[in-house]
């Protein structure tokens, strides 16, 4: 059964609009620190607050099997509205360090009803060619994640608060698009009751476990890389004496280029196989982790920026492929819960990785700690070897 032609574009646009909430705090971080007199450790902690909120949200959604019991489009709408409202909270003039973390935590909490639910909606419409469809969807996530950096680059003309206003407005509109234009899909098999055991029993399937573990290795690297892209660019530019280097502009492109990579990866997987394509991208991103200290020593800033652009491609291109493997190996009536569970654990891993990097970096930033990010791709590759 061929779904209506408007379904995939609407899902992609809605996902793009709503996931712009994710890094909205990071995009205006420098202005945020100055405006509210925050500490220098705000960089990683604000990201971790969103991640932790997302983890708690996905945990609750998975335990209650919400995305399989209720209309996913309606879940998406309400989470988009609430996420947009909490995102707006950080422009409140009475904010302090604690309130900002709470607002970012709650934004992350409701993103749990956006990102995995968007993939669930796509899986309900696309049985064949799911990898290609999720490639577009994760590509939208990547662009939404990168958007605040681009908007921050425009704050030479606009106040930083406008970045927050814009991302919240986009999220609200994205939620409306989803609920108005994307009804329940033909492949949706709703669960009739709460299954508290689903969180654990689903991992008994060997092929599901292998796909999930591959995703976990991928996540160890991904969000830590995205979080520290501005720091990597700024550190290398400083070493080369390029004080006018446009860090926010290039941070946007290093992250955003991954959106195109996700789409191309979906098409490549149709020809070469999902598992094989995911393995190749995971291997290449692991190589980037190992090469970054060496490249930083000998490359000029333009060459180093090209290296980061390549890393931005391979670090995310396997993400929709892992989600495809997870969805295909999960029981149909628990497909949404399975995607939510895997997202929950994967993003918990990102907090450990980000906080480890913050600890290792201390006050003097260096490229050498990024070698540890290669442990994730290594773990993921070993897991994929065990998948039938």
Secondary structure per residue as TSV (DSSP state, phi and psi in degrees):
chain	resnum	aa	ss	phi	psi
A	1	X	-	360.0	124.7
A	2	X	-	-90.1	120.9
A	3	X	-	-70.0	157.2
A	4	X	-	-53.9	146.6
A	5	X	T	-63.7	-24.7
A	6	X	H	-80.7	-14.0
A	7	X	H	-61.0	-54.8
A	8	X	H	-62.8	-46.9
A	9	X	H	-57.6	-40.0
A	10	X	H	-66.1	-44.0
A	11	X	H	-59.9	-43.3
A	12	X	H	-64.3	-46.8
A	13	X	H	-64.6	-43.7
A	14	X	H	-62.6	-41.5
A	15	X	H	-64.2	-41.6
A	16	X	H	-61.0	-48.3
A	17	X	H	-61.3	-45.5
A	18	X	H	-75.2	-35.6
A	19	X	H	-77.0	-4.9
A	20	X	T	-64.0	-16.7
A	21	X	T	-67.0	-24.7
A	22	X	T	-60.0	-54.0
A	23	X	T	-107.4	20.7
A	24	X	H	-58.7	-40.0
A	25	X	H	-66.0	-39.0
A	26	X	H	-68.4	-35.9
A	27	X	H	-63.3	-28.6
A	28	X	T	-114.7	22.9
A	29	X	H	-59.9	-44.3
A	30	X	H	-61.3	-45.4
A	31	X	H	-65.2	-37.2
A	32	X	H	-64.4	-44.2
A	33	X	H	-61.7	-45.4
A	34	X	H	-68.3	-38.5
A	35	X	H	-69.6	-39.1
A	36	X	H	-109.6	9.0
A	37	X	T	54.4	51.3
A	38	X	-	-84.3	167.2
A	39	X	-	-80.4	168.4
A	40	X	T	-71.4	-18.8
A	41	X	T	-81.2	4.4
A	42	X	H	-62.6	-26.7
A	43	X	H	-53.4	-58.8
A	44	X	H	-80.7	-30.8
A	45	X	H	-68.5	-35.4
A	46	X	H	-66.4	-40.2
A	47	X	H	-62.9	-44.3
A	48	X	H	-64.6	-33.1
A	49	X	H	-62.2	-42.4
A	50	X	H	-64.6	-45.5
A	51	X	H	-60.9	-43.2
A	52	X	H	-65.2	-40.2
A	53	X	H	-62.1	-41.0
A	54	X	H	-63.3	-40.8
A	55	X	H	-61.8	-48.4
A	56	X	H	-64.6	-36.9
A	57	X	H	-65.6	-48.4
A	58	X	H	-65.2	-34.6
A	59	X	H	-61.7	-47.3
A	60	X	H	-65.6	-43.4
A	61	X	H	-61.6	-39.1
A	62	X	H	-71.4	-44.0
A	63	X	H	-63.0	-39.8
A	64	X	T	-88.4	-1.0
A	65	X	T	46.4	44.4
A	66	X	H	-63.2	-42.3
A	67	X	H	-72.4	-16.1
A	68	X	H	-97.2	-15.9
A	69	X	H	-98.5	-26.3
A	70	X	S	-121.4	161.9
A	71	X	-	-57.1	117.3
A	72	X	H	-62.5	-30.4
A	73	X	H	-66.6	-37.3
A	74	X	H	-71.8	-38.4
A	75	X	H	-59.7	-44.3
A	76	X	H	-58.7	-46.4
A	77	X	H	-59.7	-53.0
A	78	X	H	-64.7	-36.2
A	79	X	H	-70.5	-34.2
A	80	X	H	-65.1	-42.9
A	81	X	H	-64.6	-48.8
A	82	X	H	-68.3	-38.9
A	83	X	H	-62.2	-40.9
A	84	X	H	-63.0	-40.2
A	85	X	H	-64.9	-44.7
A	86	X	H	-70.4	-31.0
A	87	X	H	-62.0	-40.2
A	88	X	H	-62.6	-23.9
A	89	X	G	-58.8	-27.0
A	90	X	G	-75.9	-5.7
A	91	X	G	-90.5	-4.3
A	92	X	-	-61.0	128.3
A	93	X	T	-68.5	-20.3
A	94	X	T	-86.0	10.0
A	95	X	-	-65.8	150.6
A	96	X	-	-131.5	-175.0
A	97	X	H	-58.3	-42.7
A	98	X	H	-66.8	-45.9
A	99	X	H	-65.9	-36.8
A	100	X	H	-64.3	-42.5
A	101	X	H	-62.3	-38.6
A	102	X	H	-65.0	-44.2
A	103	X	H	-62.4	-40.7
A	104	X	H	-70.3	-36.1
A	105	X	H	-60.4	-47.5
A	106	X	H	-68.7	-32.2
A	107	X	H	-61.4	-46.3
A	108	X	H	-62.1	-38.3
A	109	X	H	-57.6	-44.8
A	110	X	H	-83.5	-14.2
A	111	X	H	-64.7	-20.1
A	112	X	T	-63.7	-22.2
A	113	X	T	-97.2	10.5
A	114	X	T	-116.3	-61.9
A	115	X	H	-65.8	-59.5
A	116	X	H	-66.8	-30.5
A	117	X	H	-69.0	-37.1
A	118	X	H	-60.3	-41.0
A	119	X	H	-66.7	-38.6
A	120	X	H	-61.1	-43.2
A	121	X	H	-62.2	-42.8
A	122	X	H	-62.9	-42.0
A	123	X	H	-65.3	-27.5
A	124	X	H	-73.7	-17.7
A	125	X	H	-105.4	-30.8
A	126	X	-	-119.5	105.4
A	127	X	S	-85.1	-55.5
A	128	X	T	-87.4	146.5
A	129	X	T	69.7	27.2
A	130	X	H	-63.8	-37.8
A	131	X	H	-59.9	-41.5
A	132	X	H	-65.8	-42.3
A	133	X	H	-64.6	-44.7
A	134	X	H	-68.8	-24.8
A	135	X	H	-60.7	-44.7
A	136	X	H	-63.9	-39.3
A	137	X	H	-68.7	-47.3
A	138	X	H	-68.8	-31.7
A	139	X	H	-59.0	-38.4
A	140	X	H	-65.7	-38.9
A	141	X	H	-59.9	-43.6
A	142	X	H	-63.0	-46.1
A	143	X	H	-65.2	-38.9
A	144	X	H	-64.4	-37.3
A	145	X	H	-67.0	-37.9
A	146	X	H	-78.6	-24.7
A	147	X	H	-53.4	-43.9
A	148	X	H	-59.4	-31.6
A	149	X	H	-65.2	-39.2
A	150	X	H	-67.6	-42.6
A	151	X	H	-63.8	-36.0
A	152	X	H	-63.8	-36.6
A	153	X	H	-61.5	-29.8
A	154	X	G	-82.2	-5.5
A	155	X	G	-72.8	-0.2
A	156	X	G	-64.3	-24.4
A	157	X	T	-104.9	-24.9
A	158	X	S	-126.6	156.6
A	159	X	-	-68.5	151.7
A	160	X	T	-62.3	-28.3
A	161	X	H	-60.5	-27.5
A	162	X	H	-67.4	-25.9
A	163	X	H	-62.6	-42.6
A	164	X	H	-69.5	-43.8
A	165	X	H	-58.4	-44.0
A	166	X	H	-65.8	-45.0
A	167	X	H	-67.5	-37.4
A	168	X	H	-66.3	-41.9
A	169	X	H	-63.3	-41.7
A	170	X	H	-61.9	-42.9
A	171	X	H	-62.4	-43.7
A	172	X	H	-60.6	-45.2
A	173	X	H	-66.9	-37.9
A	174	X	H	-62.3	-40.9
A	175	X	H	-62.1	-41.0
A	176	X	H	-64.7	-42.3
A	177	X	H	-56.6	-44.9
A	178	X	H	-64.5	-47.7
A	179	X	H	-73.1	-28.5
A	180	X	H	-84.6	-31.1
A	181	X	H	-114.6	-9.6
A	182	X	-	-126.9	91.5
A	183	X	-	-74.6	-179.6
A	184	X	-	-58.8	136.8
A	185	X	-	-77.5	161.3
A	186	X	T	-68.7	-22.3
A	187	X	T	-97.0	9.0
A	188	X	-	-73.5	129.5
A	189	X	-	-121.9	93.1
A	190	X	-	-65.4	143.0
A	191	X	-	-83.5	142.7
A	192	X	-	-93.6	-9.6
A	193	X	S	-152.6	165.0
A	194	X	-	-73.0	131.7
A	195	X	-	-122.3	95.4
A	196	X	T	-69.5	-16.5
A	197	X	T	-88.4	-10.3
A	198	X	H	-60.3	-34.6
A	199	X	H	-57.6	-34.0
A	200	X	H	-101.2	-41.1
A	201	X	H	-66.3	-28.3
A	202	X	G	-65.8	-25.5
A	203	X	G	-78.4	-2.2
A	204	X	G	-73.4	-19.3
A	205	X	S	-78.3	122.5
A	206	X	H	-61.5	-44.4
A	207	X	H	-69.4	-34.9
A	208	X	H	-65.4	-43.4
A	209	X	H	-62.1	-41.5
A	210	X	H	-64.4	-43.5
A	211	X	H	-63.9	-42.3
A	212	X	H	-65.2	-43.5
A	213	X	H	-65.8	-35.6
A	214	X	H	-61.5	-41.8
A	215	X	H	-63.8	-39.3
A	216	X	H	-63.0	-40.8
A	217	X	H	-63.8	-39.5
A	218	X	H	-61.1	-41.3
A	219	X	H	-71.6	-28.0
A	220	X	H	-54.6	-35.5
A	221	X	H	-92.0	-42.9
A	222	X	H	-57.2	-61.0
A	223	X	H	-73.9	-26.0
A	224	X	H	-67.7	-41.5
A	225	X	H	-60.7	-49.8
A	226	X	H	-59.6	-41.2
A	227	X	H	-62.9	-38.0
A	228	X	H	-99.4	6.8
A	229	X	H	-56.0	-48.4
A	230	X	H	-59.5	-38.4
A	231	X	H	-67.2	-41.3
A	232	X	H	-60.9	-45.4
A	233	X	H	-66.2	-44.3
A	234	X	H	-65.7	-41.5
A	235	X	H	-63.5	-44.6
A	236	X	H	-69.1	-39.9
A	237	X	H	-62.5	-39.1
A	238	X	H	-64.8	-41.4
A	239	X	H	-64.4	-31.7
A	240	X	H	-89.4	-4.0
A	241	X	T	78.2	23.6
A	242	X	-	-97.4	80.4
A	243	X	T	-71.5	-18.6
A	244	X	T	-100.2	13.6
A	245	X	-	-62.5	133.8
A	246	X	-	-86.6	86.6
A	247	X	H	-64.0	-47.1
A	248	X	H	-63.5	-39.5
A	249	X	H	-61.9	-49.4
A	250	X	H	-75.6	-26.8
A	251	X	H	-62.0	-41.3
A	252	X	H	-57.9	-47.1
A	253	X	H	-72.3	-35.2
A	254	X	H	-62.6	-38.7
A	255	X	H	-80.3	-45.2
A	256	X	H	-64.9	-32.0
A	257	X	H	-62.4	-22.2
A	258	X	H	-65.4	-24.4
A	259	X	H	-62.1	-44.1
A	260	X	H	-65.1	-37.9
A	261	X	H	-62.5	-38.5
A	262	X	H	-62.4	-41.8
A	263	X	H	-66.9	-47.5
A	264	X	H	-63.9	-37.5
A	265	X	H	-61.2	-37.0
A	266	X	H	-63.2	-40.3
A	267	X	H	-70.5	-39.7
A	268	X	H	-62.7	-39.7
A	269	X	H	-64.4	-31.2
A	270	X	H	-62.9	-30.1
A	271	X	H	-92.2	-41.3
A	272	X	H	-103.0	-5.0
A	273	X	-	97.5	140.9
A	274	X	H	-66.5	-48.2
A	275	X	H	-61.9	-46.8
A	276	X	H	-63.4	-43.9
A	277	X	H	-64.5	-43.1
A	278	X	H	-61.2	-39.6
A	279	X	H	-64.0	-40.4
A	280	X	H	-64.9	-46.9
A	281	X	H	-63.8	-39.8
A	282	X	H	-64.3	-39.3
A	283	X	H	-63.9	-44.6
A	284	X	H	-65.2	-39.5
A	285	X	H	-68.6	-35.0
A	286	X	H	-62.2	-38.0
A	287	X	H	-63.1	-38.0
A	288	X	H	-62.4	-39.5
A	289	X	H	-58.5	-40.8
A	290	X	H	-76.2	-27.3
A	291	X	H	-91.0	-16.7
A	292	X	H	-59.4	-39.1
A	293	X	H	-64.6	-38.1
A	294	X	H	-68.5	-45.6
A	295	X	H	-63.7	-37.4
A	296	X	H	-64.2	-28.9
A	297	X	H	-76.0	-36.3
A	298	X	H	-113.1	-12.9
A	299	X	-	-91.6	147.2
A	300	X	-	-71.7	167.8
A	301	X	H	-60.7	-42.6
A	302	X	H	-60.5	-42.1
A	303	X	H	-67.3	-40.8
A	304	X	H	-63.4	-38.4
A	305	X	H	-64.5	-39.8
A	306	X	H	-62.7	-39.3
A	307	X	H	-61.1	-44.4
A	308	X	H	-66.3	-34.2
A	309	X	H	-63.3	-41.8
A	310	X	H	-64.0	-43.3
A	311	X	H	-61.3	-39.5
A	312	X	H	-62.3	-27.1
A	313	X	H	-74.5	-53.9
A	314	X	H	-78.2	-20.4
A	315	X	T	-72.2	-22.4
A	316	X	T	-119.0	-17.7
A	317	X	T	-60.5	-25.9
A	318	X	T	-84.9	-10.8
A	319	X	H	-60.9	-50.1
A	320	X	H	-65.5	-26.0
A	321	X	H	-71.3	-39.8
A	322	X	H	-65.0	-40.1
A	323	X	H	-63.5	-36.3
A	324	X	H	-63.3	-46.1
A	325	X	H	-61.6	-39.6
A	326	X	H	-64.4	-48.7
A	327	X	H	-63.5	-38.7
A	328	X	H	-73.0	-25.2
A	329	X	H	-96.9	-1.6
A	330	X	S	-92.3	151.8
A	331	X	-	-59.2	136.9
A	332	X	G	-54.7	-38.2
A	333	X	G	-76.5	-7.4
A	334	X	G	-123.6	20.6
A	335	X	H	-60.9	-45.2
A	336	X	H	-65.0	-42.7
A	337	X	H	-64.2	-39.7
A	338	X	H	-61.5	-46.9
A	339	X	H	-62.4	-37.6
A	340	X	H	-68.9	-42.0
A	341	X	H	-60.5	-47.9
A	342	X	H	-64.1	-40.0
A	343	X	H	-62.6	-41.4
A	344	X	H	-57.5	-53.1
A	345	X	H	-67.9	-40.6
A	346	X	H	-60.3	-41.9
A	347	X	H	-76.8	-24.7
A	348	X	H	-63.2	-37.9
A	349	X	H	-64.3	-34.8
A	350	X	H	-64.6	-33.3
A	351	X	H	-64.2	-44.8
A	352	X	H	-60.5	-45.2
A	353	X	H	-64.5	-45.8
A	354	X	H	-64.3	-45.6
A	355	X	H	-66.8	-36.2
A	356	X	H	-61.7	-42.3
A	357	X	H	-66.6	-39.5
A	358	X	H	-61.2	-43.6
A	359	X	H	-63.9	-44.3
A	360	X	H	-69.2	-33.1
A	361	X	H	-74.7	-38.4
A	362	X	T	60.0	-137.0
A	363	X	T	-96.5	-13.7
A	364	X	S	-112.7	103.2
A	365	X	-	-70.8	143.5
A	366	X	-	-144.6	157.8
A	367	X	S	-85.7	-18.2
A	368	X	G	-65.9	-37.1
A	369	X	G	-60.1	-19.9
A	370	X	G	-69.7	-11.2
A	371	X	G	-59.4	-32.2
A	372	X	G	-67.2	-20.4
A	373	X	G	-64.6	-22.3
A	374	X	H	-65.8	-18.5
A	375	X	H	-61.9	-33.6
A	376	X	H	-64.7	-56.1
A	377	X	H	-57.1	-36.4
A	378	X	H	-62.0	-47.3
A	379	X	H	-61.1	-43.3
A	380	X	H	-64.3	-40.2
A	381	X	H	-65.3	-40.2
A	382	X	H	-63.0	-40.1
A	383	X	H	-65.0	-40.9
A	384	X	H	-66.3	-29.8
A	385	X	H	-63.1	-24.6
A	386	X	T	-88.4	-6.7
A	387	X	-	-82.2	132.1
A	388	X	-	-57.9	360.0
